[in-house]
Amino acid sequence: MKIEDFIVQLETEYEDLRPGTLKPDSVFREVFEWNSINALILIAMIKTEYDVTINAEDISSSKTVEDLFNIIRSRVV
């Protein structure tokens, strides 16, 4: 599992993100309009693609794309 692949998946999931927009140190909530719908999309995408369950607290405690990636990577079986 590589962060580059995770970033591509995120950019694909959100129509407002152009490829190449996100970097590991991007503050994901500031890159596009962040709301509860986008949080649910993120939770569902992570569950579908990585079979990892995250919650609102995980998202809140993550500032950057890399923070989020590290949570997911730590839970991959």
Phi, psi and omega in degrees: 000123182241147181297329179298319178293321178297317180297316178300318179298316178299313182294330177287323184290325184255114184299332182286348183263124175277147177305136180092359181289314185273145173231164179305326182267009177292135173278101192299329180287347180259349184283327178213172182299117182261126179210180184295328178295315179294327176295317178295321177299316180298314180300315180294319180297317180294320178295316182291313186279326187240356183054043179236136178260125173241164180229181182299325179296320177299317180293316180298324182279352179262130177259314185252169175301320180295322176302313180297315178301317181296324176297313181298311182301324180291343182253356178291130183275000000 
